[in-house]
Amino acid sequence: VADVTTIKERNSAYSIYRIMSNIGWAIGPITGGYIAGISVGYIFMLMSVTNVLQLVLIIRVLVDRGHEASASRIGGYSIDKKIMLFAAGTFFITLVASQFSVTLPVYSTKIVGILEQQLGYIYAVNGLVVVLGQYPMTWMTRRLNVVNVMILGSLFYSLGYFLVAFSTSLYGLMLDMVFITVGENLTTPGMNTVVSRIAPAGKTGRYMGFLSMANSGGRAVGPSIGSFLMFFFAYRGLEVWGSIASLGLISISLLAIFYFSVYRSYVSNGSDTV
């Protein structure tokens, strides 16, 4: 994506990429369930066909534009403080975001008291806000610096999860998910945009790989932290979700430090609105 877009286009391009990915996530299980009713074997046949189509697209569109072909000639290894600081900020974002998978559903059923089958409505709100809201939010924040948009997204993340402490019904949790997903929409596209900007020539893929590793660590550790907090605070909502929201505030602090110590120079050297 970074290779085929300009800096101004990049965040919008990542937004479109994310919208299409979420449409695939929504359509995939429905399609799989329907095909499984005919024959499970057809599911694997469909996967084979779609993977072949993907391979053809990669060969025709991406490989021909291999701007990073020279990367193999760049030797050595060094620690870049810019990517380390930014990855630390996004690590805490993913710590908060990962409460989506374990902490939120466990708390919702055990404490709020909704039925397990009602969890689908909460996740449906997430998918709906992503598909319908991602591109409009990108357009509305197009004049803002991308790091500042991520800081705003972290604030929405923290607010959304903190509000869970005060939710007493399914509808309250669905409203919380709106705030959480707004945070997701504002933070996710910007991550790759920033990395594509700060990475040296020929090292974009390497830097994105490092960011992905840091965020995967956050997604791996996050549910365990959420589970520990529920156990430690005996499911007391204000303490549990207040602690989780504080992780989002840490990410805001780290992103602010990154902006003022590193990224502001990139902004001053050229337009870097989303």
TORLOFI-606752 format. One line per field, with one value per residue (C-alpha): residue number from 0; residue in one letter; x, y, z. Coordinates in steps of 0.1 Angstrom, whole numbers. Example, Ala and Ser with C-alpha at 12.3 -4.5 7.8 and 13.67 -1.06 7.14 Angstrom:
# residues 2
kolgu = [0_1]
mimi = [A_S]
x = [123_137]
y = [-45_-11]
z = [78_71]
***
This chain:
# residues 274
kolgu = [0_1_2_3_4_5_6_7_8_9_10_11_12_13_14_15_16_17_18_19_20_21_22_23_24_25_26_27_28_29_30_31_32_33_34_35_36_37_38_39_40_41_42_43_44_45_46_47_48_49_50_51_52_53_54_55_56_57_58_59_60_61_62_63_64_65_66_67_68_69_70_71_72_73_74_75_76_77_78_79_80_81_82_83_84_85_86_87_88_89_90_91_92_93_94_95_96_97_98_99_100_101_102_103_104_105_106_107_108_109_110_111_112_113_114_115_116_117_118_119_120_121_122_123_124_125_126_127_128_129_130_131_132_133_134_135_136_137_138_139_140_141_142_143_144_145_146_147_148_149_150_151_152_153_154_155_156_157_158_159_160_161_162_163_164_165_166_167_168_169_170_171_172_173_174_175_176_177_178_179_180_181_182_183_184_185_186_187_188_189_190_191_192_193_194_195_196_197_198_199_200_201_202_203_204_205_206_207_208_209_210_211_212_213_214_215_216_217_218_219_220_221_222_223_224_225_226_227_228_229_230_231_232_233_234_235_236_237_238_239_240_241_242_243_244_245_246_247_248_249_250_251_252_253_254_255_256_257_258_259_260_261_262_263_264_265_266_267_268_269_270_271_272_273]
mimi = [V_A_D_V_T_T_I_K_E_R_N_S_A_Y_S_I_Y_R_I_M_S_N_I_G_W_A_I_G_P_I_T_G_G_Y_I_A_G_I_S_V_G_Y_I_F_M_L_M_S_V_T_N_V_L_Q_L_V_L_I_I_R_V_L_V_D_R_G_H_E_A_S_A_S_R_I_G_G_Y_S_I_D_K_K_I_M_L_F_A_A_G_T_F_F_I_T_L_V_A_S_Q_F_S_V_T_L_P_V_Y_S_T_K_I_V_G_I_L_E_Q_Q_L_G_Y_I_Y_A_V_N_G_L_V_V_V_L_G_Q_Y_P_M_T_W_M_T_R_R_L_N_V_V_N_V_M_I_L_G_S_L_F_Y_S_L_G_Y_F_L_V_A_F_S_T_S_L_Y_G_L_M_L_D_M_V_F_I_T_V_G_E_N_L_T_T_P_G_M_N_T_V_V_S_R_I_A_P_A_G_K_T_G_R_Y_M_G_F_L_S_M_A_N_S_G_G_R_A_V_G_P_S_I_G_S_F_L_M_F_F_F_A_Y_R_G_L_E_V_W_G_S_I_A_S_L_G_L_I_S_I_S_L_L_A_I_F_Y_F_S_V_Y_R_S_Y_V_S_N_G_S_D_T_V]
x = [0_28_45_15_2_14_18_-15_-33_-19_-42_-73_-58_-52_-88_-101_-79_-93_-129_-125_-108_-138_-163_-144_-145_-183_-190_-167_-184_-218_-206_-188_-219_-240_-215_-210_-247_-241_-207_-177_-154_-166_-153_-117_-123_-134_-104_-81_-97_-96_-59_-50_-68_-49_-16_-23_-32_0_21_5_1_27_57_60_62_89_104_120_140_171_164_183_214_211_231_235_211_205_179_159_146_118_101_108_90_61_58_56_27_8_16_-5_-32_-34_-34_-66_-81_-75_-100_-125_-120_-120_-125_-155_-176_-168_-177_-208_-222_-210_-216_-239_-259_-266_-270_-241_-261_-266_-228_-233_-252_-223_-198_-223_-221_-183_-185_-212_-193_-162_-178_-200_-178_-142_-140_-162_-140_-109_-124_-135_-100_-82_-68_-54_-20_-21_-4_-29_-58_-43_-41_-78_-85_-68_-89_-121_-107_-102_-135_-154_-139_-143_-180_-184_-181_-214_-233_-262_-278_-272_-280_-255_-228_-237_-233_-199_-189_-196_-171_-146_-150_-145_-112_-104_-112_-91_-60_-56_-51_-26_-2_9_9_33_57_57_67_95_111_143_143_142_133_95_86_111_97_62_72_86_54_33_54_49_12_9_26_-1_-29_-13_-7_-38_-65_-43_-40_-78_-85_-60_-77_-111_-97_-77_-105_-132_-151_-156_-163_-149_-115_-113_-123_-106_-73_-78_-86_-54_-35_-50_-38_-3_-5_-16_14_38_23_25_62_67_50_70_104_102_73_69_100_84_53_74_92_59_22_12_-25_-46]
y = [0_24_17_26_57_92_103_122_92_67_68_67_38_19_27_12_-19_-22_-18_-46_-69_-64_-71_-103_-112_-106_-125_-154_-171_-166_-181_-209_-218_-219_-240_-264_-271_-285_-301_-293_-302_-273_-249_-261_-259_-223_-215_-229_-209_-176_-182_-188_-155_-137_-151_-139_-104_-103_-113_-88_-58_-60_-79_-58_-27_-42_-9_-28_-52_-34_-42_-75_-56_-35_-54_-50_-45_-15_-3_26_46_61_28_16_45_44_6_11_35_11_-18_-2_5_-32_-41_-21_-33_-70_-68_-72_-109_-122_-96_-78_-109_-126_-94_-89_-123_-128_-93_-74_-106_-107_-141_-156_-155_-118_-112_-113_-81_-63_-76_-67_-31_-33_-46_-21_9_-2_-8_23_46_40_60_89_92_92_120_141_139_144_178_165_151_113_109_133_113_82_100_109_72_61_85_70_35_45_61_32_6_28_32_-6_-2_17_-5_-25_-38_-51_-17_0_-24_-18_19_13_-7_24_44_15_10_47_44_14_33_63_43_13_29_54_28_17_53_65_35_40_76_71_40_45_37_0_-9_-3_-40_-45_-17_-28_-63_-50_-30_-61_-81_-55_-53_-91_-91_-67_-89_-119_-104_-82_-109_-123_-88_-83_-117_-110_-76_-92_-118_-93_-67_-94_-82_-47_-28_6_-9_-33_-10_20_1_-10_26_38_16_37_69_54_50_86_98_77_88_125_120_103_132_160_143_125_130_167_171_149_171_203_188_182_178_149_151_120]
z = [0_9_-24_-46_-27_-19_17_15_1_25_54_32_13_46_56_24_30_65_53_27_53_76_49_42_80_79_47_53_83_67_34_52_72_40_21_50_48_13_18_41_12_-8_18_12_-26_-22_-1_-27_-55_-35_-25_-61_-71_-43_-55_-91_-78_-57_-86_-111_-88_-60_-72_-103_-81_-58_-46_-18_-39_-28_9_6_-1_31_57_94_123_144_169_157_186_164_157_192_208_183_188_225_221_198_221_248_223_215_252_255_222_230_259_231_229_265_292_277_269_303_322_300_308_343_358_334_330_293_275_256_224_228_226_188_189_205_179_152_163_159_124_114_127_109_76_77_97_88_56_68_99_78_57_87_102_69_80_112_118_117_152_167_152_168_202_197_189_221_240_225_233_270_273_256_279_310_303_305_343_343_318_331_300_264_250_273_261_225_230_247_216_194_214_213_175_169_187_165_134_144_155_131_97_111_124_90_77_104_99_61_68_93_78_58_21_15_51_51_53_81_102_96_106_139_145_138_163_190_184_184_218_230_216_233_267_268_276_304_319_317_333_361_367_370_394_414_417_422_391_405_374_382_393_364_336_352_351_315_305_322_297_270_288_288_250_247_267_246_213_225_233_199_181_198_199_165_142_143_122_95_96_92_62_43_46_68_73_71]
***
